[in-house]
Amino acid sequence: MDMLGFLVAIVGLAVVFLAMGVRVVKQGYVYTIERLGKFTLAAEPGLHVIIPFIDRVGQKVNMMEQVLDIPGQEIITADNAMVGTDAVVFFQVLDAGKAAYEVSNLYNAIMALTTTNLRTVMGSMDLDETLSKRDEINARLLSVVDHATSPWGVKITRVEIKDIRPPMDISEAMARQMKAERLKRAEILEAEGDRASKILRAEGEKQSAILEAEGRRESAFRDAEAREREAEAEAKATQVVNEAIAGSGGQALNYFVAQEYTKAVGKFATSPNAKTILFPVEATQLIGSLGGISELVKGIADDSSDGGTPPRGPQPPRSPNPAPRPQPRSATPSVPRSGGMGGQ
């Protein structure tokens, strides 16, 4: 029984000893194994067996990409402007042994390094550059911090400026500047629009003047052509009248004069304002002209009955038989005393 109990005790101790030496490393982590206080092994994810009481797990290093928030701080720029800024740093541990034993408190070291370099980079720029060149600031910070943390087995993957807060008075000045710039652009656009409008209006007036001048030119050409046609017609009519006068002598002339005289006298009768018409003594010549017309018609009838043609040469006009000239008192109609000389 004593031997059996001893064997059971030894087996139990062996099981406990083996259980103390078994270590399971989770995915995404690397455990540093220290043997008698000295780093000997970086245990990858999986099952590992160590020697109890001789080997032990030193640090559990996170190998995943991590984000470190840089708290806000006040920075003085090159033009003596105070701005508040904060940032974030993305990093990943590549060498667990260096990250565990080359630096004490890796997170605080990265934060301090990023903060000091952020002050250096932004302090060398003007305020306008810090507000407009964030990409350049991020690139410079990434280069400097990554180079400084490479001995620690850390890779800085990204540095981003989250916010830049200028002072209140500078913000108000920037707002006024932006407003003035917007007003300037608006005035420039308005002036350009007014200029374009005036140019288009001037072009329209120019085209209108050109078309109007062309219209006047065409109208003048048409008027000249019409006057020319009228003159040609008048000349032709005059030629026909001359031929008629030359063929019939003074009879045709007396006929034309009597016809125009009759038309002129007829206009007095058609006048809407005429109440009383006064004929002068010379109006009796109209009777003589009418007599001449009757003689002309009679002569033409006699010629046509004889079958002859009227002479072409000038013939002496036949002496008409004018009626005896009446006395002026009898030739002029009586005018009512109340009517005066007559209405127009």
ABEGO torsion letter per residue (X at the ends): XAAAAAAAAAAAAAAAAAAAABBBBBBGBBBBBBBGGBBABBBBBEBBBBBBGABBBABBBBABBBBBBBBBBBBBBAAGBBBBBBBBBBBBBABAAAAAAABBGAAAAAAAAAAAAAAAAAAABBAAAAAABAAAAAAAAAAAAAAAAAAAGBBBABBBBABBBBBAAAAAAAAAAAAAAAAAAAAAAAAAAAAAAAAAAAAAAAAAAAAAAAAAAAAAAAAAAAAAAAAAAAAAAAAAAAAAAAAAEAAAAAAAAAAAAAAAAAAAAABAABABBBBBAAAAAAAAAAAAAAAAAAAAAAAAAAGBBBBABBBBBBBBBBBBBBBAAAABBBBBAAAEAEBX
